Amino acid sequence: MSVSNHGGMSRRQFFVSSASAAGAAGVWAGVRGAVAASRAERPNILFLMTDQHRGDCLGADGNTVIHTPNLDRIARDGACFQRAYSSTPTCTPARAALLTGQSPWSHGMLGYSKVAQSYPVEMPQLLREAGYYTLGIGKMHWAPQRSLHGFHRTILDESGREQSVDFRSDYRSWFASVAPALDPDATGVGWNDYRAAVYALPEALHPTRWTADVAVNFLEGYQDAAPFFLKVSFARPHSPYDPPQRWMDYYEDANLPEPVIGDWAERYRERSDDSYTIWHGDLGAEQARHSRQGYYGAVSFIDEQIGRILEALEKRGRLDNTLILFTSDHGDMTGDHHLWRKSYAYEASARIPMLLRWPEGFGGQRGQYLAQPVEIRDILPTFLDAADAPIPESVEGASMLGLTRGDTDNWREYIDLEHDRCYHARNHWNALTDGRMKYIFNAYDGEEQLFDLETDRGETTDLAAHAKHGEQLRLWRNRMIEHLEPRGDAWVKNGRLALRPERMLHSPNYPGENNV
């Protein structure tokens, strides 16, 4: 598998090498933990993750503007899951799903809260017990931040979360050692800021570059006989949108997509406040384009660094015996429907990239595009399947390797999404989607929305108010009632979806601060 770090002429001439810095029940009816064909040895597992990466910001997803050749090659040599979602699309609940392989109700985080100190089942611990050396690099977003959850070691970049006098991330410590006279926040664009700016410092100091450098150093030096589980978690393209100059320049004249605005989105046109961290507001075409220019540049910079990681893997002769999975925790609205940031049920926020490449004998035909709805909860069982390790009964996801091998008949029909109150009382919802239709129930006032994603991927036309779609609306409403009814009267009362104007941040299954 070749990698691509550089482009050609025209806009591509900006790619100049920079100097190196130092089944569950009801989901999949197959045998749990099933192994595919006979395997000579357990594969290494390389888990690549970005933060706040829209599902449509990949060349492999059909985006003809964005430059992501290395991620596209992972898809071409494996599978691209076109209907992948984050069930609770903000950072921490997505990471709880990642750790546990569970749905929001089961892991307990229904909105933005702290990842619990421990769970009965955790991804790094399970892989460690299966004989893997486990290392996490970059953003983990745990509390306490130095928690390991089974990793042998983590090397952290927690970026804007330097909130404790008792904690400084490894990236910040490294930065202070190599550039003591410089300010790591010199670019001046804040966390959750809608603005974009060129990274103000030498590119070798950028956290995206540092994360890849640490991963490359590990891969070049790893000598242990045990297979490794390496998680590389980039803190971008989450704001600040701050790519190096060459990547901002690359998109200077690009035909970037304009924000899509639904016929229902007028309510969000007015700014939510006067800060740079608004959650809704029409900022005008010029600002939206500049924000997207920085966002696209950040994505392409990450792709370039992933190319370096894959190259290091290949040079050590490990590429062909490494399972590679790429995803993100959630998306980014970047002005769609006058909305910014995340936490919404809409595609730009909830749909994520999901790419999987496997060694020979683990999956099926390469270059697949799969339409079954998958979710972050499916990553843990996928890794355990590849490792020939048992999948705990509490895991509600299913191995996506089954899909690549054609085991599609008993896959889930649709996936559940939800988010407790975020930014405002009205942003509080539950949703269901099969990737073709999407139903959203607003828990604050009972408003329903229905979108046909096959003909209207941008969700510009709300079908819920159209009488001719009444049968479809009832179908999806009844599915939601069936999904929520086991939770009790606060969710479904007298056979009807109940309003929930108050917060319910955790389900009864959340382990809590003291794990009691």
C-alpha positions in Angstrom: 0.0 0.0 0.0 1.6 3.2 -1.1 1.0 6.5 0.8 0.7 10.0 -0.4 2.2 12.9 1.4 2.6 15.4 -1.4 0.7 16.6 -4.4 1.7 17.9 -7.8 1.4 21.3 -9.4 -1.4 23.9 -9.3 -3.0 23.8 -5.9 -1.1 20.6 -5.2 2.3 22.5 -5.4 1.8 23.5 -1.8 2.7 19.9 -0.6 6.3 20.5 0.3 7.8 18.1 2.8 8.2 19.8 6.1 11.2 19.2 8.4 10.7 16.3 10.8 10.1 17.1 14.4 12.0 15.0 17.0 -24.1 -8.6 18.3 -25.6 -7.7 20.6 -28.9 -9.5 20.8 -31.1 -8.3 18.0 -28.2 -6.8 16.1 -26.1 -9.5 14.6 -27.4 -13.1 14.9 -24.0 -14.6 14.0 -21.7 -16.3 16.5 -20.2 -13.8 18.9 -16.4 -13.4 18.5 -16.5 -15.5 15.3 -13.2 -15.8 13.5 -13.1 -15.6 9.7 -10.7 -17.8 7.7 -7.7 -19.4 9.5 -5.2 -16.8 10.4 -1.4 -17.2 10.8 -1.2 -14.7 13.7 -3.2 -12.0 15.4 -3.0 -8.7 13.6 -1.7 -5.5 15.0 -4.5 -2.9 15.4 -4.0 0.7 14.3 -6.9 2.9 15.4 -6.8 6.3 13.8 -9.2 8.9 15.1 -9.9 12.6 14.5 -12.1 15.0 16.5 -15.1 16.7 15.0 -14.7 15.3 11.5 -17.7 15.5 9.2 -18.6 12.3 7.4 -18.7 14.1 4.0 -15.1 15.5 4.4 -13.4 12.6 2.7 -12.6 12.1 -1.0 -13.8 8.5 -0.4 -17.2 9.8 0.6 -17.6 11.6 -2.8 -16.2 15.0 -1.8 -14.3 16.1 -4.9 -12.8 19.2 -3.3 -11.1 17.9 -0.2 -7.6 16.3 -0.5 -7.5 13.1 1.5 -5.4 10.6 -0.5 -4.2 8.5 2.4 -7.6 8.1 4.0 -9.0 7.4 0.5 -6.5 4.6 0.1 -7.5 3.0 3.3 -11.1 2.9 1.9 -9.9 1.6 -1.5 -7.9 -1.2 0.2 -10.8 -2.0 2.6 -14.3 -0.7 3.1 -16.0 2.7 3.5 -19.1 2.7 5.7 -21.3 5.3 4.1 -23.9 5.4 6.9 -21.8 5.7 10.1 -23.0 7.7 13.0 -22.1 8.9 16.4 -25.1 8.2 18.6 -24.5 11.0 21.0 -22.6 13.5 18.9 -20.3 15.3 21.3 -16.8 14.4 22.5 -17.2 12.6 25.8 -20.3 10.4 25.3 -18.9 9.3 22.0 -15.7 8.2 23.8 -17.8 6.3 26.4 -19.4 4.4 23.5 -15.9 3.7 22.2 -14.7 2.4 25.5 -17.7 0.1 26.2 -19.2 -0.9 22.8 -22.6 0.2 24.2 -25.5 2.4 23.4 -26.0 5.7 25.2 -28.6 4.3 27.6 -26.4 1.4 28.6 -23.1 3.3 29.1 -25.1 6.0 30.8 -24.0 9.3 29.1 -27.1 10.8 27.4 -25.3 14.1 26.8 -22.0 16.0 27.4 -20.6 14.9 30.7 -17.5 13.2 32.1 -16.4 9.8 30.9 -16.7 7.7 34.1 -13.5 6.7 35.9 -14.1 3.0 35.0 -16.6 0.7 33.3 -17.1 -3.0 33.7 -15.9 -3.5 30.0 -13.3 -1.2 28.5 -11.6 -1.5 25.1 -7.9 -1.1 26.0 -8.2 -3.5 29.0 -9.9 -6.2 26.9 -7.1 -5.9 24.2 -4.5 -5.9 26.9 -5.9 -9.1 28.4 -5.9 -10.6 24.8 -2.1 -10.2 24.8 -1.7 -6.8 23.1 0.6 -4.0 24.0 -1.7 -1.0 24.3 -0.7 2.6 23.7 -2.9 5.7 23.3 -1.5 8.9 21.7 -3.2 12.2 21.5 -6.7 13.2 22.7 -8.4 10.8 25.1 -10.7 13.3 26.8 -11.0 11.3 30.0 -11.5 12.4 33.6 -9.1 12.2 35.4 -7.0 12.9 32.3 -4.3 10.5 33.3 -6.7 7.6 33.5 -5.6 4.6 31.5 -8.7 2.4 31.2 -6.4 -0.5 30.5 -3.8 1.1 28.3 -0.2 0.3 29.2 0.5 4.0 28.5 -1.0 7.1 27.1 0.9 10.1 25.7 -1.6 13.0 25.7 -2.5 16.1 23.8 -5.6 17.5 25.5 -5.2 20.8 23.7 -7.7 23.3 25.1 -8.5 21.3 28.2 -5.5 22.4 30.2 -7.8 23.1 33.1 -6.0 21.8 36.2 -3.0 23.0 38.1 -2.3 19.3 38.6 -2.2 18.4 34.9 -0.2 19.4 31.9 -0.5 17.3 28.8 2.6 15.6 27.3 2.3 17.8 24.2 2.4 20.9 26.3 5.4 19.6 28.3 7.2 18.8 25.0 6.3 22.2 23.6 7.7 23.9 26.7 10.9 21.9 26.4 11.6 22.7 22.7 10.2 26.2 22.4 10.2 27.7 25.9 10.0 31.2 24.6 6.9 30.6 22.5 3.2 30.5 23.3 1.4 27.3 22.1 -1.8 29.4 21.8 -0.2 32.2 19.8 -2.6 31.7 16.8 -5.2 33.4 19.0 -8.2 31.3 17.8 -10.1 29.7 20.7 -11.5 26.2 21.3 -15.0 26.0 19.8 -14.3 29.2 17.9 -15.9 29.6 14.4 -13.0 31.6 13.1 -10.1 30.2 11.1 -6.4 31.3 11.0 -3.1 30.1 9.8 -1.0 28.4 12.5 1.2 31.2 13.8 4.2 29.0 14.8 6.6 26.7 12.9 4.7 23.8 11.5 6.8 21.3 13.5 5.3 22.6 16.7 1.7 22.0 15.6 -0.2 19.4 17.8 -1.3 17.5 14.6 2.4 17.1 13.6 3.4 16.2 17.2 0.8 13.5 17.4 2.0 11.9 14.2 5.6 12.2 15.2 5.0 10.3 18.5 3.2 7.6 16.5 5.9 7.3 13.9 8.6 7.1 16.6 6.7 4.3 18.3 6.2 2.3 15.1 9.9 2.7 14.1 11.1 1.5 17.5 8.6 -1.2 18.5 10.4 -4.5 19.0 8.1 -6.5 21.3 6.9 -9.9 20.1 3.3 -9.1 21.2 1.0 -7.5 18.7 0.2 -3.8 19.4 -3.0 -1.9 19.7 -2.1 1.7 18.8 -4.7 4.4 19.1 -3.7 7.7 17.4 -6.2 10.4 18.3 -5.8 13.8 16.6 -7.3 16.8 18.4 -8.2 18.4 15.0 -10.1 19.3 12.8 -12.0 20.4 15.9 -11.5 24.1 16.2 -9.3 26.0 16.3 -9.3 25.7 12.5 -5.5 26.5 12.3 -3.8 24.6 9.5 -0.3 25.6 8.4 0.0 28.3 5.7 0.4 25.9 2.8 -2.8 24.0 3.6 -4.8 27.3 4.1 -3.4 28.4 0.7 -4.4 25.1 -0.9 -8.0 25.9 -0.4 -7.8 29.6 -1.2 -9.4 29.3 -4.6 -11.1 25.9 -4.1 -14.8 25.5 -4.9 -15.7 24.8 -1.2 -19.3 23.8 -0.7 -21.5 26.5 0.7 -23.5 25.8 3.9 -26.9 24.1 3.2 -29.9 25.8 4.7 -33.1 23.9 5.3 -36.6 25.3 4.8 -37.0 24.8 8.5 -33.8 26.6 9.7 -34.9 30.3 9.7 -35.2 30.0 13.5 -31.4 29.8 13.7 -30.5 32.7 11.5 -30.1 35.2 14.3 -26.8 34.9 16.3 -27.2 33.0 19.6 -24.8 35.6 21.2 -22.0 38.0 20.4 -19.1 35.6 21.1 -16.9 33.7 18.7 -18.3 30.4 20.1 -21.9 30.8 19.0 -24.1 27.7 18.4 -26.3 29.3 15.8 -26.2 32.4 13.6 -25.9 33.5 9.9 -22.4 34.9 9.7 -22.5 35.5 6.0 -21.0 33.7 3.1 -17.5 35.1 3.5 -17.1 34.0 7.1 -18.6 30.6 6.4 -16.2 30.1 3.5 -13.2 31.1 5.6 -14.2 28.8 8.4 -14.5 25.9 6.0 -11.2 26.8 4.3 -9.5 26.4 7.7 -11.5 23.3 8.5 -10.6 21.6 5.1 -7.0 22.6 5.6 -7.0 21.0 9.0 -8.4 17.7 7.6 -5.9 17.6 4.8 -3.0 18.3 7.2 -4.2 15.3 9.3 -4.4 13.1 6.2 -0.8 14.0 5.3 0.3 13.0 8.8 -1.6 9.7 8.6 0.4 9.1 5.4 3.5 9.3 7.4 2.2 6.9 10.0 1.2 4.4 7.2 4.6 4.8 5.6 6.3 4.0 8.9 4.1 0.9 9.3 5.0 -0.2 5.8 8.8 0.4 6.2 8.7 -2.0 9.2 6.9 -4.6 7.1 3.9 -4.5 9.4 1.3 -3.0 7.1 0.0 -6.3 5.8 -0.6 -7.7 9.3 -2.3 -4.7 10.7 -6.0 -4.0 10.9 -6.6 -0.3 10.4 -9.7 1.6 11.4 -10.3 5.3 10.9 -13.2 7.3 12.4 -14.2 10.4 14.4 -16.2 11.1 17.5 -18.8 13.3 15.7 -19.0 15.9 13.0 -19.1 19.7 12.7 -22.0 21.9 11.4 -19.6 24.6 10.0 -22.7 26.8 9.2 -25.1 24.3 7.8 -28.6 25.4 8.7 -27.0 28.4 10.4 -25.7 26.0 13.1 -22.2 25.7 14.4 -20.2 23.2 16.5 -22.0 19.8 17.2 -24.6 18.0 19.4 -27.3 18.0 16.7 -29.1 15.1 15.0 -28.3 16.5 11.6 -25.9 14.8 9.2 -23.1 17.3 9.5 -23.0 16.7 13.2 -24.0 13.1 13.7 -22.6 11.3 10.6 -18.9 10.4 10.8 -16.3 8.8 8.6 -15.7 5.1 9.1 -13.0 3.3 7.1 -11.7 -0.2 7.7 -8.7 -2.1 6.2 -7.9 -5.6 7.2 -5.2 -8.2 6.6 -5.8 -11.1 4.2 -8.3 -13.6 5.5 -10.1 -11.2 7.9 -12.6 -9.6 5.6 -14.1 -9.8 2.1 -13.7 -8.0 -1.1 -11.6 -4.8 -0.9 -13.0 -1.4 -2.1 -16.4 -2.0 -0.7 -19.0 0.7 0.0 -21.4 -0.5 2.7 -24.8 1.0 3.4 -25.7 -0.7 6.6 -26.0 1.8 9.6 -23.0 1.4 11.8 -21.9 3.4 14.9 -19.1 3.9 17.3 -20.3 1.1 19.5 -19.3 -1.3 16.7 -15.6 -0.5 16.9 -14.9 -2.5 20.1 -16.4 -5.8 18.8 -14.6 -5.3 15.5 -11.3 -5.1 17.2 -12.1 -8.1 19.5 -13.2 -10.1 16.4 -9.9 -9.4 14.7 -8.0 -10.3 17.9 -9.8 -13.6 18.2 -10.9 -12.5 21.6 -14.3 -13.1 23.2 -16.9 -10.3 23.0 -18.6 -9.6 26.4 -22.3 -10.0 26.4 -22.7 -6.4 27.6 -21.3 -5.2 24.3 -24.2 -4.0 22.1 -22.3 -3.3 19.0 -21.3 -5.9 16.4 -18.2 -6.6 14.4 -18.1 -4.7 11.1 -15.8 -7.4 9.8 -19.0 -9.4 9.5 -20.4 -6.9 7.1 -17.2 -6.9 5.0 -17.6 -10.7 4.7 -21.2 -10.4 3.5 -22.9 -11.2 6.8 -25.6 -8.5 6.2 -28.9 -10.3 6.5 -29.3 -9.9 10.3 -27.6 -6.5 10.7 -29.6 -3.8 12.6 -32.2 -2.0 10.5 -31.6 1.4 12.0 -29.6 3.1 14.7 -30.6 5.2 17.7 -29.2 8.7 18.3 -29.9 11.2 21.1 -28.5 14.1 23.0 -29.5 15.7 26.3 -29.8 19.5 26.5 -26.8 21.3 25.1 -26.3 25.0 24.5 -30.0 25.7 25.0 -33.1 23.9 26.5 -34.5 23.5 23.0 -31.6 21.5 21.7 -32.7 18.2 23.3 -33.7 15.3 21.1 -33.9 11.7 20.2 -33.5 10.3 16.6 -33.6 7.2 14.6 -32.0 6.6 11.1 -31.3 3.8 8.7 -29.2 6.2 6.7 -32.0 6.6 4.2 -34.6 8.2 6.3 -34.2 10.1 9.6 -36.7 10.8 12.3 -36.1 13.4 15.0 -38.2 14.0 18.1 -37.6 17.2 20.0 -37.9 16.4 23.7 -38.4 20.1 24.7 -41.6 20.8 22.7 -42.5 17.6 20.9 -41.6 18.9 17.4 -41.0 16.1 14.9 -38.8 16.2 11.8 -38.5 13.7 9.0 -35.9 13.7 6.2 -35.4 11.6 3.1 -31.6 11.3 3.1 -31.4 9.4 -0.2 -32.9 12.4 -2.1 -32.0 15.1 0.4 -28.7 14.4 2.0 -28.4 18.0 3.2 -31.8 17.7 5.1 -33.1 20.8 3.5 -36.8 19.7 3.3 -38.6 18.6 6.5 -41.3 16.1 5.4 -43.0 15.9 8.8 -45.5 18.6 8.1 -46.5 17.2 4.7 -49.6 15.1 4.9 -48.5 12.7 2.1 -45.7 11.6 4.3 -47.9 10.8 7.3 -47.6 7.1 7.0 -43.8 7.3 7.1 -43.9 9.7 10.0 -46.2 7.3 12.0 -43.9 4.4 11.1 -40.8 6.1 12.5 -42.7 7.6 15.5 -43.8 4.1 16.5 -40.3 2.8 16.2 -39.2 5.6 18.5 -42.0 4.7 21.0 -40.8 1.1 20.9 -37.2 2.1 21.4 -37.9 4.5 24.4 -40.8 2.7 26.1 -38.5 0.4 28.2 -37.1 3.5 29.9 -40.3 4.3 31.6 -43.0 7.0 31.9 -40.6 9.9 31.6 -39.9 8.8 28.1 -43.2 7.2 26.9 -46.5 7.7 28.7 -49.8 6.3 27.7 -48.3 5.1 24.4 -47.1 8.6 23.4 -43.7 10.2 23.4 -43.3 12.3 26.5 -42.0 15.8 26.7 -38.8 16.2 28.7 -38.1 19.9 29.3 -35.7 19.1 32.1 -32.2 17.7 31.8 -31.5 14.0 32.1 -27.8 13.9 31.6 -27.2 10.3 32.8 -29.2 7.1 32.6 -29.4 4.9 35.7 -26.5 2.8 34.1 -23.9 5.6 34.4 -21.2 4.4 36.7 -20.9 7.8 38.4 -18.0 9.7 39.8 -17.3 7.1 42.5 -18.3 4.1 40.4 -20.7 2.7 42.9 
